[in-house]
């Protein structure tokens, strides 16, 4: 029995998770002519970083688990911090919540792997026609250019290296002040994880990519249907802690609870800079 997917969780541990042993990066696909690690400076992997991605409300309940047991386990195993937007806080133009994973490079990668494996196993158990989740990362517009590369060279190399499908959404002009775009990753688990590893490596090199955000949902001032009406004031990161967050303590419990069910849409998204044009 899982935590109710509609519960207003924005979860994080009360203190930083215990650091997990450093894990090896996902292996690249077999390409004898490629030097896969040449462009990944070790210094960048020692700095704090983060990734945000999208999941449905039901998938969020699957990741939280009963009384927060699953999300606490993922945080303990990876050493990363995992936070969710609340049940009514959807990425603009969607009905999907935002999950933010933050920590050191290897910790974030490990947490992403645990989440993807969970979504995949739930999809297989429910006999869904499309068991493989589509990972949708949220990336600032200003960082999309680095992922695309000159003439699309970088994103093309990522696709060839990982054997995953990688697509960057066009800029959505329907929401004033929205400066994020979605990067959708498709393919088998190993291919998706390799693509995530490559993209996070590129983001870690970007001096303009923030090491963390104070909230997984920085869109409170934007006016869109899923959020209470407000005058659009642009893309702003709150200057105060995310006080609406519900903290999971060592016992794995937080305010709220209830039953749950299987998620119906296990897509995940990444966002990129507005000035970028989609390569695919």
Protein Blocks (a to p, Z undefined) as FASTA:
>chain_A
ZZdfkbccddddfbdcddddddddddddddfkbcfklmmcfklmmpccdddddddfklmm
mmnogghlmmmmmmmmnopacddddfklccehiacdcdddeddfklmmmmmmmmmmmmmm
mmmmnopablbccddddddfklmmmmnogghlmmmmmmmmnopacddddddfkbghiacd
cdddeddfklmmmmmmmmmmmmmmpmklcfbdfbfblclmpccfkbccdddebjaddfbd
cfkbccddfkopaededdddddfblcdcddddfkbccfZZ
